[in-house]
Amino acid sequence: MRKNGARITMKQKKSKNIPEYVSECLQLAILLEVSAYPKPGNVHRTADFEETRYEHFLASAVALGPHFKRAAEKGVLVHRGKVDFERVGVGKIIKEAVESVSFWQKGGNTVLGSIILLLPVAVAAGKALAEGKFSIQHLRKSIKLVVKSTSPEDTVNVYEAINIAQPGGLGKTPKLDVTNAASKKEILEDNVSLYEVFKISAPWDFISSEWVNDYHITFDIGYPFFTQQLEETKDINIATVHTFLKILSEIPDTLISRKTGMPSAKEILVQAKKVLENGGLTTLEGREILLKFDTKLRDPAHRLNPGTTADITSAVLALAILKGYNP
């Protein structure tokens, strides 16, 4: 048996089917993220929302397995020269993944943001592992190629996925509004790629922003902090909760800002920073502040759940697990 936190070797990775391995890594990332507690304002293993419960996220992770595998298979085919990045069809895989999640659980939108973030990771990881030279830097370069190679068909499929998932705080936009059926026709007529659409939505949605800004939060903020926390605490739960807080303390959560405005999101940012400054889960004072923070976010009168932050945290965990981390 591997010791806690041990890295697996490239030889061990190759002993498994690559797409299967990538899928398992990304499913585990989702499971570890939702299990981390007490993750303020969000569902976790000891806290539910009335309509969305912990088990809905577990079912979602199960539902995503075949779709992560398919995306990784596309990456392997890209490496072999049998498919171009432009023909990966990431938008269609996103839509089918959302349909599966909706079939497997009745808790509403659980992981749409994670799906949109992780499917390009799955493609890139399949390619990188097939090449036999996996590294975080190489993975990041491949993700950039995946997202920049999307098509208008990808855009239409993701619009349909969003309308299936019905995420909170969508609102209306003056151009190519996702809730306007005419937008899909305009996208196809004007040849608008998914990458281009996400450029439009990036200022108010940090899932889109990650796509068009080289996964900046995931790679430059979340991943280094997670690895540092894991090394210092030797505790996956503490490292995950603290990474969630780190992201929340530096980046206003865009799900909250869309629902209640940017001032509210910035106020939550300050409170997350205070939790970390007081030691978070590693000190009595930090835990007390964290629990009060969680209670405040869960107040039924407001229900401020940092869902975007949770999605990005799952992407951070995916990097660590693909790199070889095992809980």
Helices and strands as residue ranges (DSSP letters): H 10-14, H 18-35, H 54-79, G 85-87, H 90-104, H 112-131, H 136-148, H 152-165, H 182-190, H 194-201, G 202-204, H 206-212, H 216-216, I 217-222, H 223-233, H 236-250, H 254-260, H 262-277, G 280-282, H 284-297, H 307-323
